[in-house]
Amino acid sequence: MLKEHVRRLTSKGQVTVPVDVRRKLGVQPGETVIFRILDDRVEIDRAPMSLEQAFGSVRPLKQPEDFEAAGQQAWDEHAGRVLREMQEE
């Protein structure tokens, strides 16, 4: 079903996003959207969650978190991947 919303641009090039569109995108005031230019069309979409927005959304496995151990584990895993790739060559 095609539904159109006609809006007037302000002198600063701003436009109010209609409530139907905000609901469809699932965005709230203050959130970020993306405008994509595809040939002769423009799409608007919800922006993916940033790292700052995601902070705190997942509980750590251990309290308090051991960032030094987590960093070391990440380095060890990366080194293991690099060694495996070198051995495959």
Secondary structure, 3 states (H helix, E strand, C coil): CCCCCCCCCCCCCCCCCCHHHHHHHCCCCCCCEEEEEECCEEEEEECCCCHHHHCCCCCCCCCCCCHHHHHHHHHHHHHHHHHHHHHHC
